[in-house]
Structure formats: structure tokens, C-alpha cells
Amino acid sequence: MPINNAKPAPKAENAPAFPEFSSIEPSKPAAISIAPTNATQLSAKNVRYSSLTIRAL
């Protein structure tokens, strides 16, 4: 039996609201995640948005 001390990820309904996400289209984080060639061109703002999006899923 594997030992798993990791806590489950919070549900979306329990995640804090980010007002700045209201103007972001859902397809944009996915497009960023599947385009590794653009990784060096991402701004700090986009990196912050994509990491928050991944954490909120």
C-alpha cells in the first residue's frame, strides 16, 4: 500500500476568485501550455496567470 501524504487539490468552488481572470479566454492558458517554443517569450504576467490556472484546475 503506497504512502500518500499529499493533500488533495482544492475544489474549483473553494478556490479564491481572481477578478483579472474575467477578461482571459479559457483557450489562452491551454495555448501557452502546448507551445514550448514560446516559453522564453512569456512575460512574468502570463507565467503567473498560467500557474494560477493550473493550480485552480
N, C-alpha and C positions, 0 to 999 in steps of 0.2 A: 504493500500500500504506500503510494508516494506521499511524502510530507509536503503539504502546501500551506505556507503561512501567509501567502499573498491575500490581500483583502480584495473582494470583488469590486469591479468598477462601479461608480455611482450611476444610477439610472438617469436617463435624459431628463425626466421630470424633476429630479432632485438637483440637477446641475444649475449653477447660478446663471442668471440671464446676462448676456453680453449685448448691450444695445447696438454696438458697432456691427454686429453680425446681420442686422436687419437689412443692410444695403448690399450684402455679399450674396452672390448667387451660389446655390449649392454645388454647381458644377466646377467652380473655380478651385476649391481645395483638391478635388479629385484630379483636375488637370495638372495642378502643381505636383501632385504626388507621383504621377506617371510620366513626368518629364524631367529625368535626372540631368539632362544636358543643360537645363536652365537653373540648376541648383545654385550655381555660383552667381547667378544674376538676381536671385531673390533678395528683396530688401528685408531689413530686420522686421518690418511690419508684417510682411507676408509670412515670414517664418513664424512669427508669434501667432498669427491667425491660424496657420496650418497646424501648429502644435496644440492650440486650444481646441481646434475642431476635432483632431484625433482623440484628445483626452475626453471630449464631450460625447463621443460615439458610444 
